[in-house]
Amino acid sequence: CRVVVTPSPWALKLETWLRFTKLNYTNVSNELKFGSAKGQIPFIELNGRQIADSSFIIENLKSTFDVNIDRNLSEQETAIE
């Protein structure tokens, strides 16, 4: 489907998070033919290391770049997440 950014919900989650944080990134489309060394999609390469799993990627990027889009949420709003 050429209209949808990606058919993978996890890749869409990661790309949406990246856009929201305004971190610079380059999206390399491989038509879902290649995964990480673990065979997972999405994955990123950061400082020569492959990182897979959207949740793990986001947590890693949060700590590496000190980005927290949830900073202004109340405890109740954070719990809803």
N, C-alpha and C positions, 0 to 999 in steps of 0.2 A: 504494500500500500504506500504509494509515494506521497500521500498527504500527511500521514502520521510521522512524527519525528523519529520514533523508534517503536517497534512492536514489543519491546521488552519493558515491562512495568518498572523493573529495577533500574534500567538505564534511564528511563524517563524520570524517575525519582531523583537520580543523581544529577542529571542535567538540569532539572528544575531547581534543585538546591544550589547548583553552581551559578545559575543565572541570577537567582535571588541574592546570593552573596556578592555577586559581581567580581568573583575571582577570575583572573585570566586563565583560559584553558583553550585547547585545540581539540575539537571533536574529530576523531579519525574514524570514519565509517568503514567497517570491514564486511558489511552486509551480513553480520552475525555468523560469519564463517570461521572466525578465529576467536578463541577465548584466551584467558590468562594461562599461565603455566598449569594452573589447577583446572583449566577448562571452563572457567566462569566468565560470564558477561553480566555487568560491565566490569571493567578493570581500568586502573590508571597506572601510569608510570610516573613516579615522582622521585627525583634524585637518583635515577638508575634502578629503582626498586619497583617491582610490580605489586600492586595492591588490588585485591579483588573483594567482592561483596559490597554492595552499595552502602549498607549501614556501617561497615568497618571503614570504608573509604571516607565517608562523611566524618566519622569520629576522628580519623587520622588527620584529615584536612582541618578540622576544627582546632586541634591541638597544634598542628604545624604552623598555621597562619593566624592563630588567635581569632577565629571567627565564631561567633555564636549568635545565630539569628533568633534564638529563643530568649535572649538576654532580658527583654522587656516583658516577658510573660509572667503572670502571677502564678502562684503554686497551683491554683485550680486549673488555669489554662494549660500549664505544663502537664498536669495529670490527664487532661483530655487527649493529649497527643498520643 
